[in-house]
Every structure is written in structure tokens, then in C-alpha cells.
Amino acid sequence: MAQKWIRTDEAEDVLGSIRHAIRAAQFVGEDPLAWKWVALALHSALQGACVCHLTTTARPVGAVTQHNEGEWLAYFEESRTNSMAKPPKTYLMDLPDLLKAVRKPYSSGDGSNVVGVAISESELSWLKRFHKDIRNQFVHFEPIGWSIEVSGIPEIAKLVTRVIGDCLQFGWAFRHQDHLQREEMQRSLNALASIEWPA
């Protein structure tokens, strides 16, 4: 069998996650388990957009933990004089910390956004619960029966859409995408925001 490869990056992954959330949403009326894939795709899109927004030109600095940032900066310095220097592993901040970081003024990787991404305290609390109680439970599914309220996911989808839209408008996060790719992302965000969810 011939090998098949796909090529992607962090910005393209955000768009792919948005598209998957839209696709999965089409099935939640007939297959309640499709909510899992909506939730995971929304989480992936949001986390990816935060990473894109925060990452500096010294990748992955900006989106990694504070300790890991120090390791990367030390590696960059050492690699100037030591061709054998080995890069450290990358440890991204988890979603709650990424969200706190993007809220800060000048949080984009180039420091150009005077205001932070608008996420209120209540929205941050809501997204933290989404991360901990829904996303983590789906990803690390224990051998248990589980009931999950999904009535709030459409509102989370709107919030995720707004946050990613802000990252897109600030310009830094998706700067490597061309005009058509950024337009496609905006169309996909509009489609996600206007989904008619089943009652």
C-alpha cells in the first residue's frame, strides 16, 4: 500500500476543527453521541486559535508553560554557539491558562493588540468547566456510565466562535494564511455561529 501524507499546521488545524464541529453538529439530532465530536472539535479549535494568537516568532514561545518557555529561550541562546544543542520538548499551556493569557493586553505574539481577547470572568469560568468536565471526560473516558447535559454546548459554540473571530481580527494568529484562507475561516465561523441546533 502506498504511503499517504497530509500536510497541515496549527492555523490550518483550527479551520479543520471548526469545519468538523459544523459537520458533527449535523448529526446530533439523530445520533446523540455526535455531541462528543462537537465538543472535542470546539475545544480543539479554541485551543488552537489561542496557541496561534500567543506564539511569538520564537516558536513555540508564548503558548508554552512558563518553565518550558525558559527551556526554549535557553536552547535558542545555546544553539547560537553549539550546533549540537538539542531542543526541549514542547509543553503547551492547557486551555484555561491559554485563555487567561489571550485576555491580557498585548497578548498576541507580536504584542500588537492593545486590548486582550474579550473573555469575561463568567465566560472564563464556563470555558474552564467545559475543558475540565466535558472535554477531559470525553478524552479520558473512564469505564463508567455518564450523563452529560449538552443544552449549553450551542452557547459554548457561539462563545468559541467569538473568541476565534477576535483572534482572526487581531491579525497575528493567522498571518501566514493568505486572504482566501482567512475568508474561508470567517465563513466557517459564521456558519458555526448560525447553526440551528435541535431542541
Residue frames relative to the residue before (quaternion, step in Angstrom):
aa qw qx qy qz dx dy dz
M 1.0000 0.0000 0.0000 0.0000 0.00 0.00 0.00
A 0.4542 -0.6964 0.4921 0.2583 3.56 -0.89 0.98
Q 0.4873 -0.6518 0.4934 0.3071 3.55 -1.08 0.72
K 0.1206 -0.7698 0.6236 0.0633 3.52 -1.10 0.75
W 0.1029 -0.7973 0.5946 0.0143 3.55 -0.90 0.98
I 0.1655 -0.7214 0.6519 0.1648 3.51 -1.26 0.43
R 0.2434 -0.7496 0.5967 0.1512 3.55 -1.16 0.56
T 0.1392 0.7888 -0.5850 0.1273 3.56 -0.81 0.98
D 0.1496 -0.7489 0.6292 0.1446 3.55 -1.32 -0.02
E 0.7522 -0.4210 0.2513 0.4402 3.57 -1.29 0.09
A 0.6575 0.5003 -0.3210 0.4629 3.62 1.01 -0.71
E 0.6568 0.5001 -0.3084 0.4727 3.57 0.96 -0.84
D 0.6188 0.5491 -0.3394 0.4477 3.58 1.11 -0.68
V 0.5959 0.5488 -0.3649 0.4589 3.60 1.07 -0.66
L 0.6760 0.4846 -0.2948 0.4704 3.57 0.85 -0.96
G 0.6439 0.5202 -0.3227 0.4590 3.60 0.96 -0.81
S 0.6521 0.5073 -0.3137 0.4680 3.58 1.02 -0.76
I 0.6196 0.5232 -0.3405 0.4758 3.59 1.03 -0.75
R 0.6634 0.5000 -0.3093 0.4628 3.59 0.87 -0.94
H 0.6641 0.4993 -0.3206 0.4549 3.60 0.97 -0.79
A 0.6048 0.5362 -0.3615 0.4648 3.61 1.03 -0.67
I 0.6447 0.5112 -0.3173 0.4715 3.59 0.98 -0.83
R 0.6668 0.4973 -0.3075 0.4620 3.60 0.88 -0.90
A 0.6801 0.4935 -0.2996 0.4519 3.59 0.85 -0.97
A 0.6063 0.5795 -0.3487 0.4183 3.59 1.07 -0.72
Q 0.6008 0.5870 -0.3546 0.4107 3.58 1.13 -0.58
F 0.7418 0.4366 -0.2146 0.4615 3.59 1.18 -0.54
V 0.4852 0.7094 -0.4344 0.2694 3.62 1.18 -0.27
G 0.6080 0.5673 -0.3571 0.4255 3.60 1.13 -0.52
E 0.7640 0.3509 -0.1850 0.5089 3.57 1.00 -0.80
D 0.7833 0.1729 -0.0895 0.5904 3.58 1.19 -0.50
P 0.3017 -0.7976 0.4903 0.1801 3.61 -0.08 1.23
L 0.6201 0.5572 -0.3587 0.4200 3.62 1.09 -0.52
A 0.5053 0.6348 -0.4272 0.3991 3.60 1.25 -0.13
W 0.5068 0.6389 -0.4274 0.3903 3.61 1.21 -0.34
K 0.5744 0.5892 -0.3798 0.4226 3.59 1.08 -0.68
W 0.7227 0.4493 -0.2562 0.4585 3.57 0.82 -1.00
V 0.5661 0.5483 -0.3829 0.4819 3.58 1.20 -0.47
A 0.6844 0.4953 -0.2877 0.4512 3.58 0.81 -1.04
L 0.6845 0.4817 -0.2982 0.4588 3.60 0.84 -0.91
A 0.6559 0.5037 -0.3154 0.4654 3.59 0.99 -0.78
L 0.6328 0.5201 -0.3310 0.4685 3.60 1.00 -0.77
H 0.6518 0.5113 -0.3063 0.4689 3.56 0.93 -0.91
S 0.6585 0.5176 -0.3033 0.4544 3.58 0.89 -0.93
A 0.6633 0.5064 -0.3007 0.4616 3.57 0.92 -0.92
L 0.6740 0.4970 -0.2933 0.4612 3.58 0.91 -0.94
Q 0.6687 0.4898 -0.3062 0.4682 3.58 0.85 -0.93
G 0.6626 0.5156 -0.3077 0.4477 3.59 0.91 -0.89
A 0.6515 0.5097 -0.3207 0.4613 3.59 0.96 -0.81
C 0.6336 0.5190 -0.3317 0.4681 3.59 1.01 -0.76
V 0.6387 0.5191 -0.3216 0.4681 3.58 0.96 -0.86
C 0.6577 0.5076 -0.3095 0.4626 3.59 0.90 -0.91
H 0.6618 0.5232 -0.2994 0.4457 3.58 0.97 -0.87
L 0.7584 0.4375 -0.2071 0.4365 3.57 0.87 -0.99
T 0.6083 0.6118 -0.3572 0.3579 3.58 1.04 -0.73
T 0.3383 -0.7430 0.5504 0.1747 3.53 -0.91 1.02
T 0.6789 -0.4454 0.3564 0.4623 3.57 -1.25 -0.16
A 0.6309 0.4586 -0.3272 0.5334 3.59 1.29 -0.22
R 0.0916 -0.8535 0.5120 0.0331 3.55 0.64 1.18
P 0.6489 -0.1878 -0.7372 -0.0130 1.72 -1.91 1.66
V 0.2569 0.7896 -0.5216 0.1961 3.61 1.20 0.36
G 0.6684 0.4466 -0.3845 0.4537 3.52 -0.99 0.97
A 0.7948 0.2567 -0.1209 0.5365 3.56 1.00 -0.84
V 0.6072 0.5613 -0.3515 0.4390 3.59 1.28 0.01
T 0.6644 -0.4794 0.3776 0.4315 3.55 -1.29 0.23
Q 0.6582 -0.5238 0.3599 0.4035 3.57 -1.19 0.48
H 0.6540 0.5043 -0.3134 0.4688 3.59 0.92 -0.89
N 0.6776 0.4941 -0.2930 0.4593 3.58 0.90 -0.92
E 0.5900 0.5628 -0.3640 0.4501 3.58 1.10 -0.66
G 0.6403 0.5233 -0.3139 0.4665 3.57 1.00 -0.84
E 0.6402 0.5219 -0.3177 0.4657 3.57 1.02 -0.82
W 0.6722 0.4931 -0.3018 0.4626 3.58 0.93 -0.87
L 0.6572 0.5042 -0.3203 0.4595 3.58 0.91 -0.84
A 0.6328 0.5127 -0.3266 0.4797 3.58 1.06 -0.76
Y 0.6375 0.5230 -0.3242 0.4637 3.59 1.00 -0.80
F 0.6482 0.5137 -0.3289 0.4558 3.61 0.88 -0.89
E 0.6570 0.5035 -0.3100 0.4677 3.58 0.97 -0.84
E 0.6783 0.4925 -0.2946 0.4588 3.58 0.88 -0.94
S 0.6637 0.5389 -0.3121 0.4143 3.59 0.96 -0.85
R 0.5183 0.6296 -0.4176 0.4008 3.60 1.25 -0.22
T 0.8061 0.2410 -0.1063 0.5299 3.58 1.04 -0.76
N 0.7436 0.3358 -0.1943 0.5445 3.58 1.25 -0.24
S 0.2678 -0.7962 0.5236 0.1422 3.57 -0.28 1.24
M 0.6536 0.5063 -0.3122 0.4680 3.59 1.24 -0.27
A 0.3838 0.7307 -0.4862 0.2870 3.61 1.24 0.04
K 0.2498 -0.7752 0.5670 0.1236 3.56 -0.94 0.93
P 0.4307 -0.7025 0.4939 0.2776 3.59 -0.82 0.93
P 0.4847 -0.6542 0.4861 0.3175 3.59 -1.07 0.64
K 0.5950 -0.5004 0.4580 0.4311 3.54 -1.31 0.10
T 0.4131 -0.6908 0.5352 0.2564 3.54 -1.23 0.50
Y 0.0494 -0.7777 0.6267 0.0014 3.55 -0.90 1.00
L 0.2171 -0.7954 0.5568 0.1011 3.55 -0.15 1.31
M 0.5414 -0.5584 0.5036 0.3760 3.52 -1.23 0.47
D 0.4700 -0.6340 0.5066 0.3471 3.57 -1.13 0.48
L 0.7438 -0.4538 0.2470 0.4241 3.56 -1.22 0.40
P 0.6541 0.5071 -0.3594 0.4311 3.67 0.75 -0.78
D 0.6809 0.4708 -0.2951 0.4771 3.61 0.95 -0.80
L 0.6036 0.5405 -0.3527 0.4681 3.59 1.07 -0.65
L 0.6616 0.5110 -0.3048 0.4564 3.57 0.95 -0.89
K 0.6317 0.5144 -0.3320 0.4755 3.59 1.01 -0.79
A 0.6677 0.5168 -0.3017 0.4428 3.58 0.97 -0.85
V 0.6912 0.4786 -0.3059 0.4469 3.63 0.87 -0.85
R 0.5892 0.5867 -0.3682 0.4159 3.61 1.18 -0.43
K 0.6009 0.5969 -0.3588 0.3921 3.59 1.15 -0.50
P 0.5433 -0.5824 0.4811 0.3664 3.59 -1.11 0.60
Y 0.8330 0.1712 -0.1642 0.4998 3.55 -1.16 0.71
S 0.3282 0.7949 -0.4587 0.2234 3.60 1.16 0.56
S 0.5484 0.6132 -0.4265 0.3758 3.61 1.09 -0.39
G 0.6892 -0.5340 0.3162 0.3738 3.53 -1.15 0.64
D 0.7234 0.3685 -0.2420 0.5314 3.58 1.16 -0.48
G 0.4750 -0.7126 0.4108 0.3126 3.60 1.29 0.07
S 0.4510 0.7431 -0.4116 0.2738 3.58 1.23 0.28
N 0.6381 0.5263 -0.3574 0.4337 3.61 1.10 -0.37
V 0.3710 -0.7541 0.5031 0.2018 3.56 -0.48 1.24
V 0.7503 0.2569 -0.1596 0.5878 3.57 1.05 -0.74
G 0.4946 -0.6416 0.4938 0.3161 3.55 -1.20 0.48
V 0.6437 -0.4588 0.4149 0.4506 3.54 -1.34 0.04
A 0.4348 -0.7321 0.4661 0.2404 3.57 -0.77 1.07
I 0.2220 0.7171 -0.6282 0.2046 3.54 -0.47 1.30
S 0.3115 -0.7726 0.5241 0.1772 3.57 -0.47 1.20
E 0.6804 -0.4679 0.3625 0.4322 3.57 -1.30 0.20
S 0.6747 0.4817 -0.3100 0.4654 3.59 0.92 -0.85
E 0.6389 0.5087 -0.3293 0.4739 3.61 1.04 -0.71
L 0.6282 0.5266 -0.3307 0.4677 3.58 1.02 -0.78
S 0.6488 0.5154 -0.3076 0.4678 3.56 0.96 -0.88
W 0.6427 0.5274 -0.3025 0.4661 3.56 1.02 -0.87
L 0.6936 0.4664 -0.2762 0.4745 3.58 0.90 -0.93
K 0.5915 0.5466 -0.3681 0.4645 3.60 1.13 -0.55
R 0.6574 0.4914 -0.3060 0.4825 3.58 0.97 -0.85
F 0.6058 0.5502 -0.3426 0.4614 3.57 1.05 -0.78
H 0.6643 0.5038 -0.2908 0.4694 3.57 0.96 -0.91
K 0.7591 0.4222 -0.2151 0.4463 3.55 0.71 -1.13
D 0.7987 0.3625 -0.1696 0.4494 3.56 0.72 -1.08
I 0.7531 0.3440 -0.2143 0.5182 3.60 1.08 -0.51
R 0.7267 0.4323 -0.2635 0.4643 3.58 0.55 -1.14
N 0.6999 0.4694 -0.2922 0.4521 3.60 0.74 -0.99
Q 0.6384 0.5205 -0.3351 0.4574 3.57 1.01 -0.73
F 0.6626 0.4938 -0.3094 0.4705 3.59 0.98 -0.77
V 0.6913 0.4771 -0.2884 0.4597 3.59 0.94 -0.86
H 0.7701 0.2466 -0.1238 0.5752 3.57 0.98 -0.87
F 0.0188 0.8603 -0.5084 0.0321 3.55 0.81 1.06
E 0.2631 -0.7707 0.5664 0.1267 3.54 -0.66 1.15
P 0.5455 -0.6083 0.4460 0.3653 3.62 -1.16 0.38
I 0.4253 0.6690 -0.4862 0.3676 3.55 0.45 1.28
G 0.4778 -0.5787 0.5506 0.3654 3.52 -1.32 0.20
W 0.0390 -0.8180 0.5725 -0.0408 3.58 -0.95 0.78
S 0.1421 -0.7513 0.6382 0.0896 3.54 -0.97 0.89
I 0.0464 -0.8084 0.5867 -0.0100 3.54 -0.85 0.95
E 0.3469 -0.7157 0.5640 0.2221 3.54 -0.92 0.90
V 0.1466 -0.8196 0.5522 0.0430 3.57 -0.67 1.12
S 0.4213 0.7390 -0.4535 0.2659 3.59 1.25 -0.05
G 0.6881 0.4872 -0.2919 0.4517 3.61 1.13 -0.50
I 0.4993 0.6900 -0.4220 0.3107 3.60 1.20 -0.32
P 0.6175 0.5278 -0.3836 0.4393 3.68 0.91 -0.58
E 0.6581 0.4832 -0.3157 0.4834 3.61 1.03 -0.71
I 0.6043 0.5294 -0.3523 0.4800 3.58 1.08 -0.65
A 0.6201 0.5454 -0.3401 0.4499 3.59 1.02 -0.81
K 0.6567 0.4990 -0.3142 0.4701 3.60 0.98 -0.79
L 0.6455 0.5120 -0.3145 0.4715 3.57 1.01 -0.81
V 0.6385 0.5177 -0.3163 0.4735 3.58 0.94 -0.90
T 0.6355 0.5372 -0.3191 0.4536 3.56 0.98 -0.89
R 0.6750 0.4979 -0.2962 0.4569 3.58 0.91 -0.90
V 0.6615 0.5064 -0.3127 0.4563 3.59 0.91 -0.90
I 0.6696 0.4749 -0.3051 0.4828 3.59 0.89 -0.89
G 0.6179 0.5498 -0.3342 0.4519 3.58 1.05 -0.76
D 0.6336 0.5137 -0.3273 0.4771 3.59 1.04 -0.76
C 0.6412 0.5146 -0.3223 0.4693 3.58 0.95 -0.87
L 0.6396 0.5196 -0.3191 0.4681 3.58 1.01 -0.80
Q 0.6928 0.4903 -0.2817 0.4475 3.60 0.88 -0.93
F 0.6100 0.5489 -0.3649 0.4398 3.61 1.04 -0.64
G 0.4663 -0.7526 0.3720 0.2790 3.57 1.23 -0.43
W 0.6556 0.5503 -0.3343 0.3944 3.59 0.94 -0.74
A 0.6503 0.5859 -0.3306 0.3529 3.59 0.80 -1.04
F 0.8136 0.2107 -0.0741 0.5368 3.56 0.88 -0.95
R 0.2057 0.8397 -0.4774 0.1571 3.55 1.19 0.64
H 0.6734 0.4986 -0.3052 0.4525 3.59 1.11 -0.56
Q 0.5799 0.5524 -0.3900 0.4545 3.56 1.24 -0.14
D 0.4585 -0.6767 0.4922 0.2995 3.54 -1.07 0.67
H 0.7542 -0.4036 0.2756 0.4386 3.55 -1.35 0.16
L 0.6706 0.4991 -0.3071 0.4548 3.61 0.91 -0.87
Q 0.6462 0.5102 -0.3264 0.4644 3.60 0.98 -0.74
R 0.6592 0.4912 -0.3127 0.4758 3.59 0.98 -0.79
E 0.6220 0.5199 -0.3388 0.4775 3.59 1.08 -0.68
E 0.6376 0.5177 -0.3296 0.4656 3.59 0.99 -0.80
M 0.6346 0.5144 -0.3370 0.4681 3.59 0.99 -0.76
Q 0.6538 0.5027 -0.3231 0.4642 3.61 0.90 -0.82
R 0.6408 0.5105 -0.3278 0.4704 3.62 0.97 -0.79
S 0.6615 0.5013 -0.3076 0.4653 3.58 0.97 -0.85
L 0.6326 0.5151 -0.3306 0.4745 3.59 1.02 -0.74
N 0.6360 0.5180 -0.3247 0.4709 3.58 1.00 -0.81
A 0.6510 0.5095 -0.3137 0.4671 3.59 0.99 -0.85
L 0.6503 0.5137 -0.3179 0.4605 3.59 0.96 -0.84
A 0.6714 0.5073 -0.2939 0.4533 3.59 0.97 -0.85
S 0.7606 0.3942 -0.2078 0.4722 3.59 1.07 -0.62
I 0.3139 0.7558 -0.5155 0.2541 3.61 1.19 0.33
E 0.2869 -0.7180 0.6070 0.1834 3.56 -1.05 0.83
W 0.1942 -0.8177 0.5361 0.0794 3.55 -0.11 1.32
P 0.5326 -0.6218 0.4508 0.3556 3.62 -1.02 0.62
A 0.5180 -0.6496 0.4589 0.3147 3.57 -1.07 0.73
